[in-house]
Amino acid sequence: MPTYEYKCLDCSDVFETVHGVNESVDNCPRCGGKVRRLFHPVGIIFKGSGFYKTDSRASDNGKGKAGAGKTGGEGERAEEKASVGGEDGSGT
């Protein structure tokens, strides 16, 4: 069963209680006033591939996203031209 934290709107008392997900607390155990459930942010750290910090970062050569995620880059394209049209790229 999960633990929930509540705050009384009348006496400002903060207390925790354990109950099911579909249940709720309506009254403060100290003064009987109305209560409101408190929510707290959860700290999440994303690690590994598939997250923005590791996959969408600009490349080291300063060219931005154009070359990101590709191996070889400019050198690979030059090799393709040379193999298709000869070393000078003229096609003969």
Buried (B, 14 or more C-beta within 10 A) or exposed (E): EEEBEBBBEEEEBEBEBEEEEEEEBEEBEEBEEEBEEEEEEEEEEEEEEEEEEEEEEEBEEEEEEEBEEEEEBEEEEEEEEEEEEEEEEEEE
